[in-house]
Amino acid sequence: MRLRFAICWAVLLFGVLDSRHSLADAPPNVLFIAMDDLNDWIECLGGHPQSITPNLNRLAESGVLFNNAHCPAPACNPCRSAIFTGRAPNRSGMYDNRQQMREIMPEEVLIPQYFRENGYFATGSGKMLHYFIDAQSWDEYYPAKSTENPLPRSAEPTQRPASLPRGGPWQYVDTDWAALDVTDEEFGGDYATADYVSQQLAKDHKKPFFLACGLYRPHEPWFVPKKYFEPFPLDRIELPPGYKADDLDDVPAVGASAARNRYFAHIVEQGQWKQGIQGYLASIHFADAMLGRVLDALEASPHADNTIVVLWSDHGWQLGEKEHWQKYTPWRAVTRVPLMIRVPKGVSNTLPKGTPTGAVCDAPVNLLSLYPTLVDLCGLPDKSEIDGPSLLPLLDDPSGPEWPHQSITYLSKPGSYSVNGRTHQYIHYHDGSEELYDFVNDRYEWTNLATDPESSELLAKFRALSPTEFHERVEPSVDSLAKLKWKPSDGSDLPVSKPDGNAFSIYFTNRRDVAVEVCLVDSTGTVIPKISVDAGTRGKQKSRPGEVWLIRAKATGDDLGYFVVDDRTAEAIIPVANGT
């Protein structure tokens, strides 16, 4: 009898140990989905009454929707770099789109690489980092990781601009929209990304996988197949619910200056406001449809029950609120982002019951927490030097635990940031000016409470919770900058400068074996020498968008060629005589 009991106990114990061993040998897969420039204009967040997002709704209803999630930075590059490294901008010095992640953080281990180091197969497609793949971090990628170009080719109109005339060289060339007479497959782009990800989901992988899906829309340009425009007739387009004509009256000067970046005024002047809203809604509708293809593929795959799904957007977008068009600002229209996480039951040792279905979490969270959360959920070794807290307690009980953290978004200048709590948002600019909003009772942040004496106690609390240390901004190397197009002199008349926009630096790199003069061709056609650049050296000159710079041989005065400055700091390479 005792022997039989001992045998039964041993069998039971072995079964438990074997079950644990099997679970450890088969950690959960991860499907990591990013959407670009997507604000709260999705049905489950209620940002715009006309949005059509059934697949985002479907995912939200199957897991946890974070209703108060924010980006680490309101721009693609610093946000995505923070997510993939786990390092906050104020600690890394990575603040804006012009910087290069690997110049600033050359040794940081990105999420896919950390998963690879712990037994995962890492692959993906589309935009996850800021227009590069970081080939060393992935096993495979589409397009091929050796290209370092993450975007599959997509269709464009035959004529550019298609809808919005370019207001000047200050304007980003892809601020434009159009309905294309193509099928989804003919459009390419996100269709190709969704296709690759779907194929990966259909495979029987030998290892657990970390699979990234970077959907580019609704990033500009808002060109998508015309069927996604059709549900949004122009005569029925509604303006943004958060728009208020005098909304900048109580905003500090530094904030108002950042808001009025010329785009919104130009769009309104061109009679394109509703057309732009239509293009954005259509692009969201298209991105949602591509998400649906991926979710369908997951549900039909052998991995449906053992794959954690995470969906996020890198930041929001303003379409006229506070007279702003674009991102880069500290207000919730930009900082607040969709974030959804679904963990199936029984796949994670740290969350064995999985996530509840249809749960909404109001705690202030940040995308900086995605790295440590996935490490926790997948049972990987703790990763040192991670700046965000794991979301595991909130996934376990979205409404219950005390959440002691605020969510901080860092702007492009050290010392400028916003802090979101459960009911209020605090904004601090580098010059010391402030804003405070009660977003529960003032969703669109129309009333700045920072000067209200009754808010003094709350302001003091936010100041006490605010960051105090800021890494200096690390300037990008000249080699990493955009390159101006060299136009050799052919004897024809030079164009004249049409300066329009703020000044920035242009770096003139002289690859010739003779010294050159860099001369401004002003708006009257007068040639004004500015700097000399010796053979094989580089010179720096302040310039503005639309200015023309003539390059002359210093010894002979011969005209060699010229550059026309675009909308950002850049390198102007003066090639050797044969043009290279």
C-alpha positions as CSV (number, residue, x, y, z in Angstrom):
1,M,0.0,0.0,0.0
2,R,2.8,2.4,1.0
3,L,4.7,1.4,-2.1
4,R,1.6,2.1,-4.3
5,F,1.1,5.5,-2.6
6,A,4.7,6.3,-3.1
7,I,4.5,5.4,-6.8
8,C,1.4,7.5,-7.3
9,W,2.9,10.5,-5.5
10,A,6.1,10.2,-7.6
11,V,4.0,10.0,-10.8
12,L,2.0,13.1,-9.7
13,L,5.1,15.0,-8.7
14,F,6.8,14.1,-12.0
15,G,3.8,15.3,-13.9
16,V,3.9,18.7,-12.1
17,L,7.6,19.0,-12.7
18,D,7.3,17.9,-16.3
19,S,4.5,20.4,-16.8
20,R,6.7,23.2,-15.4
21,H,9.6,22.0,-17.5
22,S,7.4,22.0,-20.7
23,L,6.2,25.5,-19.9
24,A,9.8,26.7,-19.4
25,D,10.8,25.1,-22.7
26,A,8.0,26.8,-24.6
27,P,7.8,30.4,-23.5
28,P,5.1,32.6,-25.2
29,N,5.5,34.2,-28.6
30,V,5.3,37.9,-29.0
31,L,3.5,39.8,-31.7
32,F,4.7,43.4,-31.4
33,I,2.5,45.8,-33.5
34,A,3.3,49.5,-34.1
35,M,1.2,52.1,-35.8
36,D,2.8,55.4,-36.8
37,D,1.3,58.8,-35.9
38,L,-1.9,57.4,-34.6
39,N,-3.7,59.6,-32.1
40,D,-6.9,58.8,-30.2
41,W,-9.0,59.0,-33.3
42,I,-10.1,55.3,-32.9
43,E,-13.5,54.1,-31.8
44,C,-12.4,52.6,-28.5
45,L,-10.8,55.9,-27.4
46,G,-13.5,58.1,-28.8
47,G,-11.2,60.7,-30.3
48,H,-13.2,61.4,-33.4
49,P,-16.9,60.4,-34.0
50,Q,-16.3,59.4,-37.6
51,S,-13.4,57.0,-37.2
52,I,-13.8,53.4,-38.4
53,T,-11.6,51.0,-36.5
54,P,-13.3,47.6,-36.0
55,N,-10.0,45.7,-35.7
56,L,-8.5,48.0,-33.1
57,N,-11.8,47.6,-31.2
58,R,-11.6,43.9,-31.6
59,L,-8.1,43.7,-30.1
60,A,-9.0,46.1,-27.3
61,E,-12.0,44.0,-26.4
62,S,-9.8,40.8,-26.2
63,G,-7.3,42.2,-23.6
64,V,-6.4,45.4,-21.7
65,L,-6.8,48.8,-23.3
66,F,-4.7,51.5,-21.6
67,N,-6.8,54.6,-21.6
68,N,-4.1,56.9,-20.3
69,A,-0.9,55.7,-22.1
70,H,1.7,58.2,-23.3
71,C,4.8,58.3,-25.5
72,P,8.3,58.9,-24.1
73,A,8.8,61.6,-26.7
74,P,6.4,63.2,-29.2
75,A,8.5,62.3,-32.3
76,C,9.2,59.0,-34.0
77,N,13.0,58.7,-33.4
78,P,13.3,59.5,-29.7
79,C,10.1,57.6,-28.9
80,R,11.0,54.4,-30.8
81,S,14.6,54.5,-29.6
82,A,13.3,54.8,-26.0
83,I,10.9,51.9,-26.5
84,F,13.5,49.6,-28.0
85,T,16.3,50.4,-25.6
86,G,14.3,51.0,-22.4
87,R,16.2,54.3,-21.9
88,A,14.3,57.5,-21.3
89,P,15.4,60.5,-23.4
90,N,16.5,62.5,-20.4
91,R,19.0,59.7,-19.6
92,S,20.2,58.9,-23.1
93,G,20.3,62.4,-24.6
94,M,18.1,61.1,-27.5
95,Y,15.6,64.0,-28.0
96,D,14.6,64.5,-31.6
97,N,14.4,63.1,-35.1
98,R,17.6,64.5,-36.4
99,Q,19.8,62.4,-34.1
100,Q,21.0,58.9,-34.8
101,M,20.2,56.2,-32.3
102,R,23.4,54.2,-32.8
103,E,25.6,57.2,-32.6
104,I,24.1,58.0,-29.1
105,M,23.5,54.5,-27.9
106,P,26.0,52.3,-29.8
107,E,26.0,49.4,-27.2
108,E,22.3,49.3,-26.1
109,V,20.7,45.9,-26.6
110,L,17.3,46.3,-28.4
111,I,14.3,44.3,-27.5
112,P,14.6,41.8,-30.5
113,Q,18.3,41.2,-29.7
114,Y,17.6,40.6,-26.0
115,F,14.9,38.0,-27.0
116,R,17.4,36.4,-29.4
117,E,19.9,36.1,-26.7
118,N,17.3,34.3,-24.7
119,G,16.3,31.7,-27.2
120,Y,13.9,33.5,-29.5
121,F,13.7,33.9,-33.3
122,A,13.3,37.6,-34.0
123,T,11.9,38.9,-37.3
124,G,9.6,41.6,-38.5
125,S,8.6,44.0,-41.3
126,G,7.8,47.7,-41.6
127,K,8.8,50.7,-39.5
128,M,9.8,49.8,-36.0
129,L,12.8,52.1,-35.6
130,H,13.2,55.5,-37.3
131,Y,13.8,54.6,-41.0
132,F,16.4,52.0,-40.2
133,I,16.3,48.3,-39.3
134,D,19.4,47.8,-37.1
135,A,20.2,44.6,-38.8
136,Q,22.4,43.3,-35.9
137,S,19.3,43.0,-33.7
138,W,17.2,40.7,-36.0
139,D,17.4,37.2,-37.4
140,E,15.4,38.2,-40.5
141,Y,13.5,41.2,-41.7
142,Y,11.4,42.3,-44.7
143,P,12.6,44.2,-46.6
144,A,16.0,42.5,-46.2
145,K,17.7,43.7,-43.1
146,S,20.9,44.4,-45.1
147,T,19.1,47.2,-46.9
148,E,18.5,49.1,-43.6
149,N,15.3,50.3,-45.2
150,P,12.3,48.9,-43.3
151,L,9.5,50.2,-45.6
152,P,8.2,48.1,-48.5
153,R,7.5,50.0,-51.7
154,S,4.1,51.7,-51.8
155,A,2.1,53.3,-54.6
156,E,2.0,57.1,-55.1
157,P,0.0,59.6,-57.2
158,T,1.5,60.3,-60.6
159,Q,1.7,64.0,-59.7
160,R,3.1,65.5,-56.5
161,P,1.8,67.4,-54.6
162,A,-1.5,65.6,-55.2
163,S,-3.7,67.9,-53.0
164,L,-1.8,70.4,-50.8
165,P,0.4,72.9,-52.6
166,R,3.8,73.1,-50.9
167,G,3.8,76.4,-49.0
168,G,7.6,76.7,-49.3
169,P,10.8,74.8,-48.6
170,W,9.9,74.9,-44.9
171,Q,7.1,72.4,-45.5
172,Y,7.6,68.6,-45.3
173,V,7.1,67.3,-48.8
174,D,4.9,64.4,-47.6
175,T,2.3,66.6,-46.0
176,D,-0.2,65.6,-48.7
177,W,-3.2,63.3,-49.2
178,A,-5.0,61.5,-52.1
179,A,-7.3,58.6,-52.8
180,L,-5.5,56.2,-55.1
181,D,-7.2,54.0,-57.7
182,V,-5.4,50.8,-56.7
183,T,-6.2,47.6,-54.8
184,D,-4.7,47.0,-51.4
185,E,-2.2,44.6,-52.9
186,E,-1.3,47.1,-55.7
187,F,-0.8,49.8,-53.0
188,G,1.9,47.7,-51.3
189,G,3.4,49.3,-48.2
190,D,1.5,48.1,-45.2
191,Y,-0.2,45.4,-47.2
192,A,3.2,43.9,-47.9
193,T,4.1,44.2,-44.2
194,A,0.9,42.5,-43.1
195,D,1.5,39.8,-45.7
196,Y,5.0,39.0,-44.4
197,V,3.8,39.0,-40.8
198,S,0.9,36.7,-41.8
199,Q,3.2,34.3,-43.5
200,Q,5.4,34.2,-40.4
201,L,2.4,33.4,-38.2
202,A,1.4,30.5,-40.5
203,K,4.8,28.8,-40.1
204,D,5.7,26.1,-37.5
205,H,8.6,27.8,-35.9
206,K,11.3,25.8,-34.1
207,K,11.8,28.5,-31.5
208,P,9.5,30.9,-29.8
209,F,9.3,34.1,-31.9
210,F,9.4,37.8,-31.4
211,L,7.5,39.1,-34.5
212,A,7.3,42.8,-35.2
213,C,4.7,44.4,-37.4
214,G,5.4,48.1,-38.2
215,L,2.3,49.6,-39.9
216,Y,3.3,52.9,-41.4
217,R,-0.1,54.5,-41.9
218,P,-1.5,56.9,-40.7
219,H,2.0,58.5,-41.2
220,E,2.1,61.0,-44.0
221,P,1.6,61.1,-46.9
222,W,-2.0,60.1,-46.5
223,F,-2.2,58.2,-49.8
224,V,-4.3,55.0,-49.5
225,P,-6.6,53.1,-51.8
226,K,-9.8,55.1,-52.6
227,K,-12.1,52.6,-51.0
228,Y,-10.8,53.8,-47.6
229,F,-11.8,57.4,-48.5
230,E,-15.4,56.4,-49.6
231,P,-16.9,56.1,-46.0
232,F,-15.8,59.8,-45.4
233,P,-17.6,62.0,-47.9
234,L,-16.0,65.5,-47.8
235,D,-19.3,67.3,-47.2
236,R,-19.8,65.3,-44.0
237,I,-16.4,65.6,-42.5
238,E,-16.4,66.9,-39.0
239,L,-13.7,69.2,-37.6
240,P,-11.6,67.9,-34.7
241,P,-13.7,67.9,-31.5
242,G,-10.7,69.4,-29.7
243,Y,-10.5,72.5,-31.9
244,K,-11.2,75.9,-30.3
245,A,-10.4,79.1,-32.1
246,D,-8.8,81.0,-29.2
247,D,-7.2,78.0,-27.5
248,L,-3.7,79.5,-27.4
249,D,-4.7,82.6,-25.4
250,D,-3.7,81.1,-22.1
251,V,-0.6,79.1,-23.3
252,P,2.9,80.5,-22.5
253,A,4.7,82.1,-25.4
254,V,7.1,79.2,-25.9
255,G,4.2,76.8,-26.3
256,A,2.3,79.1,-28.6
257,S,5.3,79.6,-30.8
258,A,5.8,75.8,-31.1
259,A,2.1,75.3,-31.9
260,R,2.0,77.9,-34.7
261,N,4.4,76.0,-37.0
262,R,2.7,77.4,-40.2
263,Y,1.2,74.1,-41.4
264,F,-2.3,74.6,-40.0
265,A,-2.5,78.2,-41.3
266,H,-1.3,77.1,-44.7
267,I,-3.8,74.2,-44.9
268,V,-6.7,76.5,-43.9
269,E,-5.5,79.1,-46.4
270,Q,-5.5,76.5,-49.2
271,G,-9.0,75.3,-48.2
272,Q,-7.7,71.8,-47.4
273,W,-8.6,71.4,-43.7
274,K,-11.5,69.0,-44.2
275,Q,-9.5,67.2,-47.0
276,G,-6.7,66.7,-44.6
277,I,-9.0,65.3,-41.9
278,Q,-10.5,63.0,-44.6
279,G,-7.1,61.8,-45.5
280,Y,-6.2,61.0,-41.9
281,L,-9.4,59.2,-41.2
282,A,-9.0,57.2,-44.5
283,S,-5.4,56.3,-43.5
284,I,-6.5,55.1,-40.1
285,H,-9.2,53.0,-41.7
286,F,-6.6,51.5,-44.0
287,A,-4.2,50.8,-41.2
288,D,-7.0,49.2,-39.2
289,A,-7.8,46.9,-42.1
290,M,-4.2,45.8,-42.4
291,L,-4.2,45.1,-38.6
292,G,-7.3,43.0,-39.3
293,R,-5.4,40.8,-41.8
294,V,-2.7,40.2,-39.2
295,L,-5.2,39.4,-36.4
296,D,-7.0,37.0,-38.8
297,A,-3.7,35.3,-39.6
298,L,-2.9,34.9,-35.9
299,E,-6.3,33.4,-35.1
300,A,-5.9,30.9,-38.0
301,S,-2.4,30.0,-37.0
302,P,-1.0,27.3,-34.7
303,H,0.2,30.1,-32.4
304,A,-3.2,31.7,-31.5
305,D,-3.2,30.4,-28.0
306,N,0.4,31.0,-27.0
307,T,1.1,34.5,-28.5
308,I,1.2,37.7,-26.5
309,V,-0.1,40.6,-28.6
310,V,1.1,44.2,-27.9
311,L,-0.2,47.2,-30.0
312,W,1.1,50.7,-29.7
313,S,1.5,54.0,-31.6
314,D,4.6,56.1,-31.2
315,H,2.7,59.3,-30.7
316,G,-0.4,61.2,-31.7
317,W,-1.1,64.0,-34.1
318,Q,-2.8,67.4,-34.0
319,L,-5.1,68.4,-36.9
320,G,-5.8,72.0,-35.9
321,E,-6.1,71.8,-32.2
322,K,-4.2,74.7,-30.6
323,E,-3.6,75.9,-34.2
324,H,-1.1,73.1,-34.7
325,W,-0.7,70.5,-37.4
326,Q,1.8,67.7,-36.8
327,K,3.3,66.2,-33.7
328,Y,6.2,67.4,-31.4
329,T,4.0,69.2,-28.9
330,P,3.4,68.4,-25.1
331,W,-0.4,68.3,-25.2
332,R,-2.4,65.0,-24.9
333,A,-3.5,65.1,-28.5
334,V,0.1,64.1,-29.2
335,T,1.4,62.5,-26.1
336,R,-1.6,60.1,-25.5
337,V,-1.4,57.0,-27.6
338,P,-3.3,53.7,-28.2
339,L,-1.8,50.9,-26.2
340,M,-3.4,47.4,-26.0
341,I,-2.0,44.2,-24.5
342,R,-3.4,40.7,-24.7
343,V,-1.9,37.7,-22.8
344,P,-3.6,34.3,-23.4
345,K,-4.3,32.2,-20.3
346,G,-1.7,29.8,-19.3
347,V,1.2,31.0,-21.5
348,S,3.1,33.2,-18.9
349,N,4.3,32.0,-15.6
350,T,4.1,35.5,-14.2
351,L,0.5,36.0,-15.5
352,P,-0.9,32.5,-15.6
353,K,-4.5,33.6,-15.8
354,G,-3.7,35.9,-18.7
355,T,-5.2,39.3,-19.2
356,P,-8.9,40.0,-18.6
357,T,-11.0,40.6,-21.6
358,G,-12.4,44.1,-22.4
359,A,-10.6,45.7,-19.5
360,V,-9.8,49.4,-19.5
361,C,-6.9,50.8,-17.4
362,D,-6.9,54.5,-16.4
363,A,-3.5,54.5,-14.7
364,P,-0.9,56.8,-16.3
365,V,1.5,54.5,-18.2
366,N,4.3,55.1,-20.7
367,L,5.5,53.1,-23.7
368,L,8.9,53.1,-22.0
369,S,7.4,50.2,-19.9
370,L,7.0,47.8,-22.9
371,Y,10.5,46.4,-22.7
372,P,10.4,45.4,-19.0
373,T,6.8,44.2,-19.3
374,L,7.7,41.8,-22.1
375,V,10.8,40.6,-20.2
376,D,8.5,39.8,-17.2
377,L,5.7,38.2,-19.2
378,C,8.2,35.9,-21.1
379,G,10.2,35.0,-18.0
380,L,13.5,36.4,-19.4
381,P,16.3,37.4,-17.0
382,D,15.8,40.9,-15.6
383,K,17.3,43.6,-17.9
384,S,19.5,46.1,-16.1
385,E,19.3,49.9,-16.9
386,I,15.6,50.0,-17.8
387,D,14.0,53.3,-17.0
388,G,10.3,52.3,-17.1
389,P,8.3,50.2,-14.6
390,S,6.8,46.9,-15.7
391,L,3.1,46.9,-16.4
392,L,2.6,43.4,-15.0
393,P,0.6,44.6,-11.9
394,L,-1.8,46.5,-14.1
395,L,-2.2,43.5,-16.5
396,D,-3.0,41.3,-13.5
397,D,-5.6,43.8,-12.2
398,P,-6.2,46.8,-14.5
399,S,-8.3,48.7,-12.0
400,G,-7.1,47.5,-8.6
401,P,-3.4,48.1,-7.7
402,E,-2.1,51.4,-6.5
403,W,0.1,52.7,-9.3
404,P,2.7,55.2,-7.9
405,H,4.1,56.2,-11.3
406,Q,3.4,59.3,-13.4
407,S,3.9,59.2,-17.2
408,I,6.5,61.6,-18.6
409,T,7.0,62.7,-22.2
410,Y,10.2,64.6,-23.0
411,L,10.3,67.3,-25.7
412,S,13.2,68.1,-28.0
413,K,14.9,70.6,-25.6
414,P,16.3,69.3,-22.3
415,G,14.1,70.7,-19.5
416,S,10.9,70.6,-21.5
417,Y,8.5,67.8,-20.7
418,S,4.9,66.9,-19.8
419,V,3.7,64.8,-16.8
420,N,0.4,62.9,-16.9
421,G,-1.3,61.7,-13.8
422,R,-4.7,60.1,-13.3
423,T,-6.6,63.3,-13.7
424,H,-4.3,66.2,-14.6
425,Q,-1.5,66.9,-17.0
426,Y,1.4,69.2,-16.1
427,I,3.6,70.8,-18.8
428,H,7.0,72.4,-18.0
429,Y,9.1,74.3,-20.7
430,H,12.8,74.8,-20.6
431,D,12.3,78.5,-19.9
432,G,10.4,77.7,-16.7
433,S,6.8,78.5,-18.0
434,E,4.1,76.0,-17.1
435,E,0.7,74.7,-18.0
436,L,-1.8,72.5,-16.0
437,Y,-4.9,70.8,-17.3
438,D,-7.7,68.9,-15.7
439,F,-8.3,66.4,-18.5
440,V,-11.1,64.6,-16.7
441,N,-13.3,67.7,-16.8
442,D,-11.5,69.4,-19.7
443,R,-10.7,66.7,-22.1
444,Y,-9.3,68.9,-24.8
445,E,-7.2,71.0,-22.5
446,W,-8.8,74.3,-23.3
447,T,-8.2,75.9,-19.8
448,N,-4.7,76.3,-18.5
449,L,-4.9,76.2,-14.6
450,A,-1.3,77.0,-14.0
451,T,-2.0,80.6,-13.0
452,D,-5.1,79.7,-10.9
453,P,-4.2,80.2,-7.2
454,E,-6.4,77.2,-6.3
455,S,-4.0,75.0,-8.3
456,S,-0.9,75.9,-6.3
457,E,-0.9,72.8,-4.2
458,L,-1.4,70.5,-7.2
459,L,1.3,72.4,-9.1
460,A,3.7,71.8,-6.2
461,K,3.0,68.1,-6.3
462,F,3.7,67.8,-10.0
463,R,6.9,69.9,-9.6
464,A,8.0,67.5,-6.9
465,L,7.3,64.5,-9.2
466,S,9.1,66.0,-12.2
467,P,12.5,65.0,-13.6
468,T,15.5,67.0,-12.3
469,E,18.3,65.5,-14.4
470,F,18.6,65.9,-18.2
471,H,21.3,64.5,-20.4
472,E,22.7,67.1,-22.7
473,R,21.4,66.9,-26.3
474,V,23.9,65.0,-28.4
475,E,24.3,66.5,-31.8
476,P,24.2,64.1,-34.8
477,S,27.4,63.6,-36.8
478,V,27.7,65.5,-40.1
479,D,28.0,62.2,-41.9
480,S,24.5,61.2,-40.7
481,L,22.8,64.3,-41.9
482,A,20.5,64.6,-44.9
483,K,22.5,65.4,-48.1
484,L,21.7,68.4,-50.3
485,K,21.6,67.7,-54.1
486,W,24.7,69.0,-56.0
487,K,23.8,70.9,-59.2
488,P,26.9,71.4,-61.4
489,S,27.2,74.7,-63.2
490,D,26.2,74.5,-66.9
491,G,26.3,78.1,-67.9
492,S,22.6,78.7,-67.3
493,D,21.2,81.4,-65.0
494,L,21.4,80.7,-61.3
495,P,18.1,80.4,-59.3
496,V,17.7,83.1,-56.7
497,S,17.2,82.5,-52.9
498,K,13.6,82.5,-51.6
499,P,14.3,82.1,-47.9
500,D,11.3,81.0,-45.9
501,G,11.7,79.4,-42.5
502,N,14.0,79.3,-39.5
503,A,17.8,79.3,-39.7
504,F,19.9,76.2,-39.1
505,S,23.4,75.0,-40.0
506,I,24.6,73.6,-43.4
507,Y,27.9,71.8,-43.5
508,F,29.9,72.3,-46.7
509,T,32.3,69.4,-47.3
510,N,34.9,70.1,-49.9
511,R,36.1,66.9,-51.7
512,R,38.0,68.9,-54.3
513,D,41.7,69.4,-54.3
514,V,41.3,73.2,-54.4
515,A,39.9,75.7,-52.0
516,V,36.4,77.0,-52.7
517,E,34.2,79.9,-51.7
518,V,30.7,79.4,-50.5
519,C,28.5,82.3,-51.8
520,L,24.9,83.2,-51.0
521,V,22.8,84.0,-54.1
522,D,20.4,86.5,-52.5
523,S,16.8,87.2,-53.6
524,T,18.0,89.7,-56.2
525,G,20.5,87.4,-57.7
526,T,23.5,89.1,-56.1
527,V,26.3,86.7,-55.2
528,I,27.7,87.3,-51.7
529,P,30.8,85.4,-50.6
530,K,30.4,84.0,-47.1
531,I,33.0,81.4,-46.1
532,S,36.1,79.7,-47.7
533,V,36.6,76.0,-47.4
534,D,40.0,74.5,-48.0
535,A,40.6,71.4,-50.0
536,G,39.5,68.2,-48.1
537,T,38.0,70.2,-45.2
538,R,34.5,71.2,-44.0
539,G,32.9,74.5,-43.3
540,K,29.7,75.5,-41.4
541,Q,27.3,78.2,-42.4
542,K,23.9,79.3,-41.1
543,S,21.1,79.2,-43.7
544,R,17.4,79.1,-44.2
545,P,15.1,76.9,-46.3
546,G,15.0,78.1,-49.9
547,E,18.5,79.8,-49.9
548,V,20.8,79.1,-52.8
549,W,24.5,78.6,-52.2
550,L,27.0,79.0,-55.2
551,I,30.3,77.2,-54.9
552,R,33.3,78.9,-56.7
553,A,36.9,77.9,-57.1
554,K,38.7,80.3,-54.8
555,A,41.8,80.7,-57.0
556,T,40.1,81.2,-60.4
557,G,36.6,82.4,-59.5
558,D,35.0,79.8,-61.7
559,D,31.5,78.7,-60.8
560,L,31.5,75.0,-60.0
561,G,27.9,74.3,-58.9
562,Y,25.3,75.2,-56.3
563,F,22.9,73.8,-53.7
564,V,19.4,74.7,-52.7
565,V,18.6,74.4,-49.0
566,D,15.7,72.2,-48.1
567,D,13.7,72.1,-44.8
568,R,16.4,70.8,-42.4
569,T,20.0,70.9,-41.4
570,A,22.1,69.0,-43.9
571,E,25.5,68.3,-45.4
572,A,26.4,69.8,-48.8
573,I,29.1,67.7,-50.4
574,I,31.2,69.5,-53.1
575,P,32.2,66.6,-55.3
576,V,35.5,66.1,-57.1
577,A,35.6,67.3,-60.7
578,N,34.0,64.2,-62.1
579,G,31.0,64.6,-59.8
580,T,31.7,61.9,-57.2
